[in-house]
Amino acid sequence: MQNDKSKFKINRKFKKNVLLRDYTTFKIGGPAKYFFEAKTEEDLIEAIKFVYQKKLPFFVLGGGSNILFSNEGFEGMIIRCQISNIKCQNSKIYTEAGVKLSDLVKLSSDKGLSGLEWVAGIPGTVGGAIWGNAGAFGKSIADIIKEVKIFNAKELRIKNYELRDCKFGYRESIFKKNKNLIILSCLLELKKGKRKEIRKKIKKNIDYRIKNHPLNFSSAGCVFKNYESRIRNQGLMKKFSELKEFNKKREIPAAWLIEKCGLKGRKIGGAQVSEKHANFIVNLRKASSNDIIKLINLVKKKVKEKFDIKLEKEIQII
Ligand SMILES: Cc1cc2nc3c(=O)[nH]c(=O)nc-3n(C[C@H](O)[C@H](O)[C@H](O)COP(=O)(O)OP(=O)(O)OC[C@H]3O[C@@H](n4cnc5c(N)ncnc54)[C@H](O)[C@@H]3O)c2cc1C
């Protein structure tokens, strides 16, 4: 690629052998062969066209807060989405994909707009949140999306997706299923509210996270999705009284399942199932990607054995 006379300007802008651990909240990940930071929509589209033309493996990175990169690194181009225009009009916010969720929450509270309070304390970017339909406290990004602008890398064209086109579900979206859809920006519809009330809710949510999440360690948030069904096994129902309530809501928290398997605090290498919140795996000290993967597999095995439940990962392993 060094001698390539491509018309693409990004040839002059990408870096080589960039350590991915510096770009993820897990602080794990070997070198990316090529690394490009897209600061404008034009840059991002150009980079995508470039990798498609060169048939290079690629990965669009947001804030790196939902990802485990391998210590082996990535044999292709990491395109870090840093496009970050944001503006507010009446009760709508237009935001590009690389805007940090913390900046989005700040703007909405400054403008007295309600609907994003649950986002406070979630690291990462708007693009990553749309990709995985991020959510907390019973809300998700799908609740406030009006439109998502995407670049379809296969068809080489920009398109607007309305809410229903995004096929959002619990930590699901069409973007998760179709790698050709690159999120450029979106339009959010919020509600006018009282600044003081909004700030109070934000503080409450952040306090909850400080109290319940292992924020003093590197992690990628919750590792597994909650189990969205019921447990009918009578033996388990008798043993665990909480199951009655969970069954009513048709949602069994992954953290509860993991804790009941006695896995809180379990370590492999430098990785540990958090002692504070069992659905977090933390990088205690220089954990490798393999340490984390082994711990994930152990958790899955134990939960399957005890509850006959197949836990699904929320984080992505690359
Ligand atoms: C302490 C902590 C707490 C967390 N709490 C929560 C929580 O309460 N709720 C929750 O849902 N999540 C939570 N997370 C996980 C994570 O922060 C969110 O899922 C966040 O939205 C991910 O955004 P990101 O930009 O970091 O995505 P990344 O990790 O960078 O990427 C995630 C995926 O999105 C894709 N992607 C990113 N940008 C684009 C784009 N422009 N176009 C196409 N694809 C794109 C990537 O390719 C990747 O597949 C938490 C994480 C941590 C570390």
The ligand as an ORCA input file, in Angstrom:
! r2SCAN-3c Opt
* xyz 0 1
  C     -18.246      1.709     32.662
  C     -19.144      1.403     31.491
  C     -20.513      1.494     31.626
  C     -21.346      1.221     30.556
  N     -22.699      1.319     30.724
  C     -23.520      1.023     29.688
  C     -24.942      1.101     29.845
  O     -25.461      1.445     30.892
  N     -25.706      0.795     28.774
  C     -25.176      0.418     27.574
  O     -25.933      0.155     26.627
  N     -23.844      0.334     27.401
  C     -23.010      0.622     28.419
  N     -21.645      0.531     28.244
  C     -21.110      0.072     26.952
  C     -20.772      1.192     25.961
  O     -20.303      2.332     26.622
  C     -21.954      1.588     25.101
  O     -22.499      0.471     24.463
  C     -21.558      2.638     24.051
  O     -22.707      3.088     23.405
  C     -20.584      2.114     23.007
  O     -20.163      3.216     22.216
  P     -18.696      3.318     21.610
  O     -18.637      4.550     20.813
  O     -17.683      3.186     22.704
  O     -18.656      2.067     20.672
  P     -17.408      1.169     20.314
  O     -17.092      0.303     21.501
  O     -16.318      1.960     19.759
  O     -18.037      0.284     19.173
  C     -19.135     -0.571     19.422
  C     -19.679     -1.047     18.071
  O     -20.265      0.061     17.404
  C     -19.762      0.145     16.090
  N     -19.720      1.549     15.683
  C     -19.227      2.603     16.366
  N     -19.376      3.740     15.650
  C     -19.963      3.385     14.485
  C     -20.380      4.095     13.322
  N     -20.222      5.403     13.211
  N     -20.938      3.400     12.315
  C     -21.102      2.059     12.401
  N     -20.736      1.337     13.467
  C     -20.186      1.981     14.500
  C     -18.365     -0.450     16.165
  O     -17.943     -0.905     14.893
  C     -18.593     -1.588     17.138
  O     -19.081     -2.702     16.451
  C     -20.793      0.812     29.304
  C     -19.397      0.732     29.169
  C     -18.572      1.017     30.245
  C     -17.086      0.905     30.075
*
